[in-house]
Amino acid sequence: MANVLIVYWSGTGNTEIMAEKIKEGLEQAGASVDMRSVDAVKPSEISGYDKIAFGCPSMGVEALEEDEFDPFFSEVEGLIKGKKVALFGSYGWGEGEWMDAWVERTVATGAKLFQEGFKVNSTPSSEEEENCVEFGKGFAKF
C-alpha cells in the first residue's frame, strides 16, 4: 500500500481536524501515513512519497495562507508532476473559491488530482468528520 504524506497548515484547528480524520481513513484503508504541519516538512522530502494530501484553509481574500503554506506549495509545484495529490481545507466565508483556484494551480503542475478538492465550512461537524474519513479511504484507493 502507498506511503502518504499529509502536509497541512491550520490557524484555528479546523484544517488540522480534517487532516486527522483523513489520516484515520487512509490508515483504515491500509495506507502508511506521515502527517506533519507545513513548517515540519522540507520541500525535498516530497519525492519520497507516492501520494500527498495538502491541507490549507482559505485566508484573507480567498487565498492560501501566505507566510508558510503558499511559499512551501510554490516550492513543491515543480516536484508533484505525476504524483497522486489530494487537496483539503476549511473556509469561513464566501463559497470557498480559494479551493477552485488551488485545484487549477495543482492540475497545471501535471499532478494527478484526487476529486475536486475537499472543503468544509468552519469547524467540521461530526458528519463532516465522517466525510473526511471517507475522503481518506478514497484517496488510499486512488
RAURNOR-V994086 format. One record per residue. N is the residue number from 1. SS is DSSP state (A for helix, B for strand, O for the rest). NEAR is the number of other C-alpha atoms within 10 Angstrom. D_LAST is the distance of its C-alpha to the last C-alpha in Angstrom with 1 decimal. Layout:
n = <N:N>
ss = <SS:SS>
near = <NEAR:NEAR>
d_last = <D_LAST:D_LAST>
//
This chain:
n = <1:2:3:4:5:6:7:8:9:10:11:12:13:14:15:16:17:18:19:20:21:22:23:24:25:26:27:28:29:30:31:32:33:34:35:36:37:38:39:40:41:42:43:44:45:46:47:48:49:50:51:52:53:54:55:56:57:58:59:60:61:62:63:64:65:66:67:68:69:70:71:72:73:74:75:76:77:78:79:80:81:82:83:84:85:86:87:88:89:90:91:92:93:94:95:96:97:98:99:100:101:102:103:104:105:106:107:108:109:110:111:112:113:114:115:116:117:118:119:120:121:122:123:124:125:126:127:128:129:130:131:132:133:134:135:136:137:138:139:140:141:142>
ss = <O:O:B:B:B:B:B:B:B:O:O:O:O:A:A:A:A:A:A:A:A:A:A:A:A:A:A:A:O:O:O:B:B:B:B:B:B:A:A:A:O:O:A:A:A:A:A:A:O:O:B:B:B:B:B:B:O:O:B:O:O:O:B:O:O:O:O:O:A:A:A:A:A:A:A:A:A:A:A:O:O:O:O:B:B:B:B:B:B:B:B:O:O:O:O:O:A:A:A:A:A:A:A:A:A:A:A:O:O:O:O:B:B:O:O:O:O:B:B:B:B:O:O:O:O:A:A:A:A:A:A:A:A:A:A:A:A:A:A:A:A:O>
near = <10:15:16:25:23:24:23:25:24:21:11:12:14:20:26:23:18:30:30:17:21:29:27:21:23:26:17:15:18:15:20:15:20:13:19:15:17:21:12:10:16:11:15:10:11:18:13:11:17:16:25:25:22:21:26:29:31:23:16:11:10:19:17:23:17:12:8:13:22:16:12:16:18:12:13:18:16:11:18:22:16:13:18:20:25:25:23:24:28:27:22:14:14:11:12:19:15:21:25:14:13:18:19:12:14:20:14:12:16:16:19:18:21:18:14:14:17:17:24:21:18:16:17:18:11:9:9:16:19:17:19:27:24:19:23:27:21:16:24:25:12:15>
d_last = <10.9:9.8:12.3:11.5:14.3:15.0:18.0:19.9:23.4:25.1:28.7:29.4:26.7:24.6:21.6:22.1:22.0:18.6:17.4:18.9:17.3:13.7:14.6:15.9:12.8:10.7:13.8:14.3:11.1:12.6:11.2:14.2:14.7:17.3:18.3:21.2:23.1:23.3:26.8:25.7:23.3:24.7:22.9:23.4:21.2:18.0:18.1:17.8:14.2:10.9:9.2:11.5:11.9:15.3:17.5:20.9:23.2:25.2:28.5:31.8:31.6:27.9:26.9:24.8:27.0:29.3:30.9:28.0:24.6:25.3:27.1:24.3:21.7:24.2:24.5:20.8:20.2:21.4:19.2:15.7:15.9:13.1:11.1:7.7:9.5:9.8:13.4:15.5:19.2:22.3:25.2:28.8:30.2:29.7:26.6:24.1:24.6:23.7:20.0:20.5:22.2:19.6:16.8:19.3:20.1:16.6:15.9:19.3:18.3:16.1:12.9:9.6:9.4:7.0:9.5:13.1:13.9:14.7:18.5:21.1:24.8:26.8:26.3:23.5:25.2:24.4:22.4:20.5:19.9:18.4:16.1:15.0:14.3:12.3:10.3:9.8:8.9:6.2:4.9:5.6:3.8:0.0>
//
